[in-house]
Amino acid sequence: MNHAAPRYLEAKRSVDDRALSSRVRERLLAERPEEPRILEAGCGTGTMVPRLHAWGVEAGSYRGVDRSAAVLERARKRRAELDAEPIDGGFRVDDLDARFERGDALSAFDGEQADLIVAASFLDLVPIREAFDAFEDALQPGGLVYAPLTFDGGTIFQPDHPADRAIEAAYHDDIDGRPGRDARAGRHVLDHLRECGGRLLSVASSDWIVRPRSGDYPAAERTFLAMILGFVADAVGDQPEADDWLQTRRRQLENGALSYVAHQYDVLYRTPEP
Ligand SMILES: C[S@@+](CC[C@H](N)C(=O)[O-])C[C@H]1O[C@@H](n2cnc3c(N)ncnc32)[C@H](O)[C@@H]1O
């Protein structure tokens, strides 16, 4: 199960763009300082930089950390898409400096005094408490955590198949069995933040919904679905119903008849102020 394959992250971009909550985004933009110092944990191929820029974040600094060298190489190439100037480790677009570096996002931000930490499609991959402790240490008091697209234990494929419930349960159990991972991370983030003393500023669902239109899928979403089916296959391969379920789903995908929903939350949190 490789969530850091550049091909997967590029294919999910249009799905993310559709899913992100505009309500949480508007609150983020209203709360952020004019020239924020931004850190991103698990930045992947850097899709958040053009997104933030398009949302009006045109000044400040951004430092994205990921442990995969391959995704970072792709992230730095985003310079061309933004028509940005090269700088050491990244690029400058308008007055926003964006740099990408390799590291463990749970320790790489030590000693920072950031205004905003972004963690997109990330908190279901790492221990939640450890991540928030690291984020709080890396933020100014009263800093912001924007954690969009946090998976929350709903995986739906349509049309109905008799093995859907068994496959979904086995898939989520497999996720829960992997170190640090949590198939119901979204709700557990909300539980954790209730104990943290800061303010939950905004939360909304940001479900991925991928569906065919006239038998085809937009952008690279057919590839995205094929890769999601690959993740499910890795997880449930030894289930008795798996072969028939996977064959059916792959045929439906090829015929442009498969739909998919993953339940997720976008969360905006302000850490305690003095
Ligand atoms: C599902 S991807 C999301 C990438 C990007 N945020 C996005 O939404 O397109 C998760 C990313 O987190 C990275 N990752 C996972 N654990 C990490 C850690 N402890 N430190 C740094 N990166 C990590 C993976 O390499 C991967 O690129």
The ligand as an SDF file (V2000), in Angstrom:
LIG
                    3D

 27 29  0  0  0  0  0  0  0  0999 V2000
   -1.5400   10.2540    1.2870 C   0  0  0  0  0  0  0  0  0  0  0  0
   -0.0780   11.1410    0.9970 S   0  0  0  0  0  0  0  0  0  0  0  0
   -0.6880   12.8220    0.9680 C   0  0  0  0  0  0  0  0  0  0  0  0
    0.2450   13.7800    0.2930 C   0  0  0  0  0  0  0  0  0  0  0  0
   -0.2750   15.2000    0.1740 C   0  0  0  0  0  0  0  0  0  0  0  0
   -0.4620   15.7870    1.4760 N   0  0  0  0  0  0  0  0  0  0  0  0
   -1.5630   15.2040   -0.6070 C   0  0  0  0  0  0  0  0  0  0  0  0
   -2.6220   15.3490   -0.0080 O   0  0  0  0  0  0  0  0  0  0  0  0
   -1.4930   15.0460   -1.8540 O   0  0  0  0  0  0  0  0  0  0  0  0
    0.7710   11.0750    2.5060 C   0  0  0  0  0  0  0  0  0  0  0  0
    2.2010   11.5650    2.4000 C   0  0  0  0  0  0  0  0  0  0  0  0
    2.7530   11.6090    3.7200 O   0  0  0  0  0  0  0  0  0  0  0  0
    4.0750   11.1240    3.6700 C   0  0  0  0  0  0  0  0  0  0  0  0
    4.4020   10.6790    5.0240 N   0  0  0  0  0  0  0  0  0  0  0  0
    3.8060    9.7100    5.7580 C   0  0  0  0  0  0  0  0  0  0  0  0
    4.3360    9.6880    7.0070 N   0  0  0  0  0  0  0  0  0  0  0  0
    5.2730   10.6630    7.0510 C   0  0  0  0  0  0  0  0  0  0  0  0
    6.1460   11.1600    8.0580 C   0  0  0  0  0  0  0  0  0  0  0  0
    6.1620   10.6300    9.2940 N   0  0  0  0  0  0  0  0  0  0  0  0
    6.9680   12.2000    7.7610 N   0  0  0  0  0  0  0  0  0  0  0  0
    6.9610   12.7390    6.5190 C   0  0  0  0  0  0  0  0  0  0  0  0
    6.1530   12.3160    5.5250 N   0  0  0  0  0  0  0  0  0  0  0  0
    5.3240   11.2930    5.7900 C   0  0  0  0  0  0  0  0  0  0  0  0
    4.0780   10.0690    2.5870 C   0  0  0  0  0  0  0  0  0  0  0  0
    5.3800    9.8800    2.0670 O   0  0  0  0  0  0  0  0  0  0  0  0
    3.1010   10.6750    1.5730 C   0  0  0  0  0  0  0  0  0  0  0  0
    3.7690   11.4570    0.5970 O   0  0  0  0  0  0  0  0  0  0  0  0
  1  2  1  0
  2  3  1  0
  2 10  1  0
  3  4  1  0
  4  5  1  0
  5  6  1  0
  5  7  1  0
  7  8  2  0
  7  9  1  0
 10 11  1  0
 11 12  1  0
 11 26  1  0
 12 13  1  0
 13 14  1  0
 13 24  1  0
 14 15  1  0
 14 23  1  0
 15 16  2  0
 16 17  1  0
 17 18  1  0
 17 23  2  0
 18 19  1  0
 18 20  2  0
 20 21  1  0
 21 22  2  0
 22 23  1  0
 24 25  1  0
 24 26  1  0
 26 27  1  0
M  CHG  2   2   1   9  -1
M  END
$$$$
